[in-house]
């Protein structure tokens, strides 16, 4: 009788043995241990009216609940520093400059990366509705815009996370215009020391 009872428990609804764990909860738990991160990235920009892709490369530095520095190394030193709701734009020389446009696309990219690193992107918000897409190789999440201003810009955004450690690997931004931006992360180093004081040099005047 006990032999028959055990497999039955595995399939009964509500059984602690048969309940599938929430992938979003698993990812948030794993990502909660990431306090800092440095990685390289390659950005591919596909414009519908152009044949060739625009390729950029750079480095991302992240300190949890503190700052995100996104800086290109090719073709120039531009980028941005995001601290809370404050964003500093870097010019082609890597120097901070005033930004009357409040960051624009850079702010969207920064917030998406921050939310992906914290796991918050997996929760439905006023901005996006997340949908999990079946994939054998990655955890694939598609973000559907909800706000009117975002719907005007983006068709959707796709995020790919590594299954082994839930680190964000690729971000694909599909724009309404037909243009597409793909960012691939590589050489990811987690919980490495980052001197936050050095980031002060990138704060806009």
N, C-alpha and C positions, 0 to 999 in steps of 0.2 A: 504493500500500500504506500509506503514511504517513497518507493521508487517512482510511482505514478504521480505522487504529489509534487515532487521537485520540479519536473518539467512543466507542470501545470502552473506553478507559481511564477515561472519565467515568462509566461505569456499573459497572465491575468492583468487587466488594466489596474494601474495603481501599485502594482507589486514593485518593491524596491529593487528586485532583480531585473525586471523587464523594462523599467522606465529609461528612456533615452535621455541623456544629458543635453541640456540646452547648449548648442554650439556658441551662442552669443555669451552665455555665462562663462563657458570655458575660456573663451578668448579674453574676456575682461579680467578673469582671474590670472591668466598667464601674463597679460600686458600690465597688470598692476605692479609687477616686479621690475618693470623697465623704468629706471629713474633717469637715465641719460642714454643718448645714442648719437653715434657719428656714422655716416655712410656716404658713399659716392652715389651719384645719380646721373642718368642719361635721359635727356628729354628730347622727344621727337615731335616736331610740329608739322602736321599735314594740313595744308591749305587747299581747299577744293579747286581753286583756279591755278594752282601751281603743280608742276610735275614732280619736282624734287622735294624731299623732306628737309626741314630745318633741324639740324642736330646741335644740341647744347649739352655741356657737361658741367658738373659742379659737385659741391659738397653740402650736406645737410647736417646741422648740429642741433641737438634737442636736449633740453633740460626740463624735466616734468614740472608742470605748473609754473614754469618760469619763462622759457624763451624757445623760439625756433628760428634759427638762422639758415636761410636758403641762399647760397651764393654760387654763381656760375664761375667757372674757371676758363670756359671756352664758349663763345668767341670773345667774351669780355668778362669783367668782374662785377657785373650788375647782380641784383638780387633784392632780398628784403629781410628785415628782422621783425618778428612778431612777438610782442610781449603783452599778454592779456589782450585788451582791445586796441592797443597802440601798435601801429605799424610804421617802420622806417624803410624807405626805399633807397636802394644803393644805385649810384650811377655806374657808367661803364668802367670807371676807375675803382669802384668799390667804396666810394665815398657817399655818406648819407646826404640826401637832398630833401627839401620839402616836397610833399606830394599833395597837391590840391585835389586829386581824384580819390583820396582816402584808400589807395591801395588797389582798387579794381580787382582784376583777375588774380593778382598776387595774394590778396587777402583771402579769396576763395580757395586758392591752392593751399595756403597756409592752414586755414581752418580745417580743410579736409584731411591734410596730413596729421595735424594735431589730434583730430577726432579718431583717425585710424590708429594712431599710436596709443591712445588711451582706451580704445574700445567703445567710446561714446557714439561712434558713427553707426553702431549696430542697433541703436535705439531710434524709434521713429520720433522725429522732431517737427517743428513748424516748417523747417527748410526741406527735409528729405524723408522719404519712406524707403527703408532698406528692404531688399529682397534677396534671399539666398538662392544661388544658382548651383545646381548639381555639377560637381567637378571632381574628377579622380585625383588630380594633381594639386589643386589649390582649394582654399576656401574662397569662393567667388561671391562677392556681394555687389549687387547693382543698386544704386541710389537713384530714386525717381524724384525729381524736383516737385515741390508742392507750392512754393511761393510764386506769385506772378512774375516778379523780376527775375527769378532763377529760371522759370520756364522759358523766358524770352532768350536766355543765354544757352542753357544746357538741355539737350535731349535726355541724357542720363550720364551717370558717372559709374565706372566699374572699378572695383578694388579687388586685388588678388592678394591673399595672405598665405604664407607658408603654413602647411599643416603641422609641421614638427614643433614650431615655437610661436605660431600665430603672428609673426612679424609681417608687416606690410611689405609687399614685394613690387607690385605694379599698380599704378593708377592710370586709368584711361578716361579722359574727359571728352565726351561726344557732344559737340555743340550743335545747336539748331541750324546754324549756317551750313553744316556739312564739314566744317573744320574739325580736326581731332588732335588732341595732345596726349601723348603717352609718356609717362615717367616711370623709369625702371630703377629700382634701388639695388645696390651691390656693395660688397665689402662692408657689411653691416657689423658694427662693434657696439655691443650693449653694455651699459653701466660702466663706461669709461670716464675718467676724470675730465671735466670741462671747466675751465676758469671763467665763471660768469662775468667777472670784471672786464675781460677782454672784449665782451660783447658791447660794452659801453661805447666803444669806438664806432659802432654802427648805428648809434641813435641819432635820429635827425635833429638838427638844430631848432 
